Amino acid sequence: MTNPWHRFVGVSLVVVAIALAACQSGDDDLTPSPAEPSATASSSASTEASTEPSASPTDAGEGEETSVFDLEVGDCFNAESDTIETVLVVDCEQSHTYEAFFLFDHEAGPDAAYPGDEEILEYADTECQPTFEEFVGMDYESSIWYITSVTPSAETWEAGDREIICTLHQQDADGEAIEVSGSAEGAAE
């Protein structure tokens, strides 16, 4: 399965501190609530972080409820709503939807104005794509994986949030993220 660059999807989860954006076809936008600083991602899909608590707790099985701001490279997790502050981190061998593969801070200084949803998504896409091949072991266009970014929301940006989390996922024919088992790290698929 190939991932043509023109198939970028704007996915955004509102994660009371997280927003996920995917870099392929489909439009999934994860936008966080304003309870804690949040992050919005891009790469065809974008999720924004929020500073507010998530609307509903995750109960997708075993795992550890974790602040989106505490995610690390290699963490596999589930996010059950479009607005979240926390995610359920699970062992990658368990069923999960997303895996974090790169984290970085936006280059904007502490007094910079929020660049806007489209610009932050584009920025995240630009930074996430080059690290994808190193993590997965295959170029993005040929891979079965889609990029989704967790990016700051306008609210979390004002609180000083500049972190962007590059995540990946698989999706069904309708462009919806699906659950998988196992890590994509080094999978070369």
Sequence and secondary structure as in RCSB ss.txt:
>XXXX:A:sequence
MTNPWHRFVGVSLVVVAIALAACQSGDDDLTPSPAEPSATASSSASTEASTEPSASPTDAGEGEETSVFDLEVGD
CFNAESDTIETVLVVDCEQSHTYEAFFLFDHEAGPDAAYPGDEEILEYADTECQPTFEEFVGMDYESSIWYITSV
TPSAETWEAGDREIICTLHQQDADGEAIEVSGSAEGAAE
>XXXX:A:secstr
    GGG     BEETTBB EEBSSS  EE   TTS   B  SB EEEE SS  SS   SSS EEEEGGG  TT 
EEE  SSSBSEEEEE TTS BSEEEEEEEE S  TT     HHHHHHHHHHHHHHHHHHHHSS GGG S EEEEE
E  HHHHHTT  EEEEEEEEE TTS EE B S  TT   
